[in-house]
Amino acid sequence: MLPRQRLADIAPIAFCRQIKSLMTGMPIEQVIMCEGERGTFKEYCLILSRALGVPLKTIQTKWGPGIEFPNMPKRLQKLLNYVLYYYADKFRASIAA
């Protein structure tokens, strides 16, 4: 179910942090502290690839260097909040069950 009001845009890195926090149960602060570890770029690429249905190689090669993803297409960036809303809603439902 979609939200009733329009959601504000979210940065790709903030989206990845939220999804990782939901998946691992870690607080956002701990997720941010772990970003310096090896493999974070690939992990965030995988999160975006699965959430948006974009090939992993496309994200790794065309969306810019680092975990900020500065060259991410704007049309896909607008979808991130809706995907996050869906994941968070689905996660809350699984906890309540």
Backbone bond lengths (Angstrom), bond angles and torsions (degrees), N, CA, C in turn:
res aa  C-N    CA-C-N  psi(-1)  N-CA   C-N-CA  omega(-1)  CA-C   N-CA-C  phi
1 M - - - 1.441 - - 1.527 108.97 -
2 L 1.317 116.33 132.08 1.455 121.57 -179.04 1.527 110.81 -81.53
3 P 1.325 116.87 152.37 1.461 119.51 177.76 1.518 110.69 -67.37
4 R 1.310 116.87 155.34 1.461 120.84 -178.25 1.514 112.89 -76.36
5 Q 1.323 116.79 -32.75 1.457 120.04 179.16 1.525 109.83 -104.43
6 R 1.332 115.43 160.22 1.461 120.74 178.26 1.525 108.80 -69.66
7 L 1.305 116.45 134.70 1.459 121.64 178.93 1.522 109.97 -90.14
8 A 1.319 116.33 143.52 1.467 120.90 177.24 1.520 109.65 -70.57
9 D 1.330 115.46 153.96 1.466 120.21 178.56 1.521 110.16 -66.18
10 I 1.319 115.22 151.13 1.462 121.88 179.76 1.529 108.21 -127.48
11 A 1.308 116.48 143.02 1.467 121.25 178.21 1.527 109.35 -71.69
12 P 1.334 117.80 146.96 1.464 120.25 179.72 1.525 113.65 -55.85
13 I 1.330 117.47 -38.32 1.457 119.73 -179.07 1.533 110.85 -67.48
14 A 1.328 116.83 -38.03 1.470 120.18 177.86 1.528 110.40 -66.33
15 F 1.336 116.42 -37.61 1.464 121.08 176.85 1.530 110.62 -61.88
16 C 1.334 115.65 -48.13 1.470 120.01 -179.05 1.522 111.11 -62.43
17 R 1.324 116.47 -39.71 1.462 119.95 177.77 1.527 111.38 -62.03
18 Q 1.312 116.46 -44.31 1.470 120.56 -179.43 1.531 111.23 -64.02
19 I 1.332 116.91 -44.37 1.466 120.54 -179.57 1.523 110.04 -65.11
20 K 1.332 117.28 -44.04 1.471 119.90 178.97 1.521 110.62 -62.40
21 S 1.320 116.66 -39.38 1.460 120.80 178.06 1.532 110.62 -63.28
22 L 1.319 117.19 -42.95 1.466 120.76 178.58 1.526 111.40 -65.26
23 M 1.338 116.65 -40.68 1.464 120.47 -176.32 1.527 112.46 -72.84
24 T 1.326 117.01 -35.95 1.463 119.73 -174.19 1.524 113.62 -100.77
25 G 1.326 116.75 -17.87 1.456 120.00 -176.87 1.520 113.13 81.57
26 M 1.331 117.12 5.68 1.461 120.99 178.88 1.532 109.49 -80.05
27 P 1.337 117.48 145.85 1.468 118.97 173.08 1.527 110.30 -67.66
28 I 1.330 116.39 155.40 1.465 121.70 -178.40 1.533 111.47 -55.50
29 E 1.323 117.19 -39.42 1.460 120.75 -178.92 1.528 111.09 -60.11
30 Q 1.313 116.43 -39.72 1.463 120.36 179.24 1.530 110.71 -70.46
31 V 1.329 117.00 -37.36 1.465 120.74 176.66 1.524 109.70 -60.70
32 I 1.328 116.69 -43.21 1.464 120.87 179.87 1.525 110.66 -63.94
33 M 1.315 117.54 -41.04 1.466 120.90 179.28 1.525 111.78 -64.87
34 C 1.321 117.61 -29.86 1.469 121.65 -178.66 1.527 113.14 -82.50
35 E 1.328 118.10 -5.47 1.463 120.52 -176.26 1.519 113.71 -66.19
36 G 1.306 117.85 -19.05 1.460 120.64 178.55 1.515 113.23 -78.05
37 E 1.314 116.68 -9.93 1.465 120.61 -179.02 1.520 111.50 -73.11
38 R 1.292 114.74 154.84 1.457 121.61 178.03 1.529 109.87 -64.86
39 G 1.326 116.55 137.93 1.454 121.66 175.93 1.520 114.94 97.30
40 T 1.328 117.10 -1.74 1.469 119.74 -178.27 1.523 111.39 -66.21
41 F 1.333 117.65 -41.73 1.469 120.34 179.91 1.522 110.79 -58.80
42 K 1.319 117.01 -47.25 1.461 120.51 -179.65 1.532 110.78 -65.23
43 E 1.327 116.71 -40.05 1.461 120.39 178.88 1.530 110.90 -61.44
44 Y 1.331 116.87 -45.11 1.459 120.36 179.37 1.534 111.28 -68.29
45 C 1.323 117.02 -35.28 1.473 120.22 174.76 1.530 110.64 -61.33
46 L 1.333 115.85 -42.35 1.467 120.01 178.21 1.525 111.75 -64.47
47 I 1.324 117.09 -40.73 1.468 120.40 177.51 1.518 110.30 -59.87
48 L 1.331 116.82 -48.06 1.469 120.37 179.89 1.521 111.94 -65.61
49 S 1.317 116.56 -39.60 1.457 120.85 179.91 1.528 111.32 -61.49
50 R 1.323 116.28 -47.19 1.462 120.17 -179.53 1.519 112.17 -68.09
51 A 1.328 116.29 -40.60 1.464 120.20 -175.84 1.528 112.50 -70.92
52 L 1.337 116.67 -35.29 1.456 120.46 -174.58 1.525 114.12 -105.77
53 G 1.322 117.09 -9.80 1.460 119.67 -179.14 1.517 113.16 72.20
54 V 1.319 116.97 30.24 1.462 122.78 179.31 1.522 107.74 -103.34
55 P 1.344 117.95 138.20 1.461 119.25 178.80 1.535 112.53 -57.27
56 L 1.312 115.80 140.78 1.460 122.50 -178.18 1.525 111.62 -57.19
57 K 1.321 117.84 -43.43 1.471 122.00 -179.05 1.532 111.46 -61.24
58 T 1.322 117.08 -36.13 1.465 120.78 178.85 1.522 110.08 -62.25
59 I 1.318 116.31 -45.34 1.462 120.88 -179.72 1.526 110.12 -65.06
60 Q 1.321 116.92 -45.23 1.460 121.13 -176.68 1.526 112.75 -65.71
61 T 1.321 117.62 -34.16 1.466 119.74 -173.11 1.520 114.73 -102.44
62 K 1.327 118.86 -25.10 1.467 119.53 -171.65 1.528 115.34 -113.52
63 W 1.306 118.99 -11.13 1.467 119.93 -174.90 1.513 113.29 -97.25
64 G 1.310 117.36 10.11 1.460 121.36 174.48 1.516 112.95 97.27
65 P 1.326 115.36 165.52 1.466 120.54 -177.91 1.521 112.27 -78.76
66 G 1.315 115.58 150.48 1.463 121.08 174.70 1.515 113.92 79.13
67 I 1.329 114.42 178.08 1.463 120.07 -173.94 1.522 113.37 -86.24
68 E 1.317 117.97 6.15 1.469 121.46 176.99 1.535 111.76 -83.63
69 F 1.342 117.67 -24.16 1.466 124.21 -179.70 1.535 111.79 51.12
70 P 1.356 117.33 60.56 1.471 120.34 -174.73 1.528 115.02 -66.83
71 N 1.320 118.27 -23.25 1.468 120.70 -177.56 1.533 112.76 -99.94
72 M 1.304 117.42 17.92 1.459 120.63 178.36 1.535 108.77 -64.43
73 P 1.334 118.04 132.55 1.465 119.96 179.55 1.535 111.43 -58.50
74 K 1.329 115.74 138.07 1.471 121.26 -176.80 1.531 111.79 -61.61
75 R 1.323 117.73 -35.90 1.472 119.62 -178.74 1.528 111.17 -64.24
76 L 1.329 116.93 -34.05 1.463 119.97 177.23 1.523 111.21 -77.84
77 Q 1.327 116.19 -32.88 1.459 119.47 178.99 1.530 110.56 -64.67
78 K 1.322 117.01 -32.82 1.465 120.87 178.44 1.529 111.28 -67.77
79 L 1.319 117.60 -26.19 1.465 121.10 179.75 1.526 113.40 -76.45
80 L 1.311 117.72 -20.88 1.459 121.30 -173.03 1.524 113.30 -57.02
81 N 1.323 117.95 -41.76 1.456 119.97 -179.32 1.524 111.72 -65.08
82 Y 1.320 116.49 -37.91 1.461 119.57 179.65 1.534 110.79 -68.32
83 V 1.319 116.17 -39.03 1.464 120.33 176.74 1.525 110.11 -65.11
84 L 1.332 116.90 -43.84 1.464 121.23 178.16 1.525 110.72 -62.75
85 Y 1.308 117.31 -42.01 1.465 122.03 178.00 1.530 109.70 -59.19
86 Y 1.337 116.28 -44.57 1.467 121.01 179.81 1.527 110.96 -64.29
87 Y 1.340 117.43 -47.48 1.467 121.00 -179.80 1.522 111.69 -61.09
88 A 1.336 116.22 -45.12 1.460 120.08 -178.45 1.524 110.27 -64.58
89 D 1.318 117.14 -40.39 1.463 121.98 178.99 1.531 110.30 -64.71
90 K 1.315 115.84 -44.39 1.475 121.34 178.87 1.526 110.36 -64.63
91 F 1.331 116.89 -39.67 1.464 121.90 179.43 1.535 110.24 -64.86
92 R 1.355 116.63 -44.25 1.461 120.17 179.11 1.522 110.73 -62.36
93 A 1.312 117.31 -38.75 1.467 121.22 179.79 1.533 110.79 -65.63
94 S 1.325 117.37 -38.15 1.473 119.41 -179.39 1.518 111.19 -70.16
95 I 1.330 117.28 -31.73 1.466 120.27 177.95 1.524 110.25 -71.48
96 A 1.330 116.88 -38.97 1.459 121.28 -178.17 1.527 111.94 -68.72
97 A 1.331 117.76 -25.36 1.468 121.49 -175.90 1.504 112.47 -75.99
